[in-house]
């Protein structure tokens, strides 16, 4: 476009000069007209130079924005008046937001996958090493019957641990990828609580732990009974694991205005305040519980399940005195 303007301007200047030269004007008039034609020529050159500079500046601006987008960053675009340049800038701004969002999401997903693979590898390393060791010991022909039975029992225990870990990882993966569709519908919360208590009753009896439940039999709450029972069981299971013999676990359900609070309180070893958020991370286990069986995934699953139902979990604890987990589930189903 700038070249067309320059050529057109110069052509008009030359034609006008030739016309003046061949005309029968007086000498003074011809000088004035020649002056006008020269000014017209300079004007064309100046216009061409200005337009060319603006086009180059705008092209450089667009290239810088695109390069910034390619590098995964957001270009700094200033707001201008309602011009063609500002409209293009607005489009680039929207494009940069979308591109940056996609890049960030892909980066986060890549990091999550890498972290998950690393965690799974770490968790499977110990049982696999134990299986290899016990299997090699069983190959000893001079091994007596009692020792052989002991090693077989150890192998069985490690296989059970691996099965539990794989099942927990499968649940975690399905929840995170939203392959599980929670069926939220009104149901008695007491039935859900009892379902979780039944799964811990045997372990609680072995440690002579008393379990008390305070819940209105008629209390109805919209929730996915199966997966909510899974979430509550994980919390109850931790309560049994970390409560000494002869301890107590209290389970209460109390309806509030917007949420129903389900509290699971124990008289266990407690949790350090600085680790309140850490305990909900994948595979996290506090240093003082490493000798107690577990893989550190139960509370992570519990929070995922409750969060996907529009609820949340709070924890309050005092070391050597006990812990209280409060699960809040909304009283009304969310409408889409």
Buried (B, 14 or more C-beta within 10 A) or exposed (E): EBEEBBEEBBEBBEEBBEEBEEEEBEEEEBEEBBEBBEEBBEEBBEBBEEBBEEEEEBEEBBEEBBEBBEEEEBBEBEEEEEEEBBEBBBEBBEBBEEBBEEBEEEEEEEEEEEEBEEBBEEBBEEBEEBBEBBEEBBEEEEBEEEEEEBBEEBBEBBEEBBEBBEEBBEBBEEBBEEEBEBEBEEBBBBEBBBBBBEBBBEEBEEEEBEBEEEBEEEBBBBBBBBBBBBBBBBBBBBBBBBBEEEBBBBBBBBBEEEBBBBBBBBBBBBBBEEBBEBBBBBBBBBEBBEEEEBBBBBBBBBBBBBEBBBBBBEBBBEEEEBBBBBBBBBBEEEEE
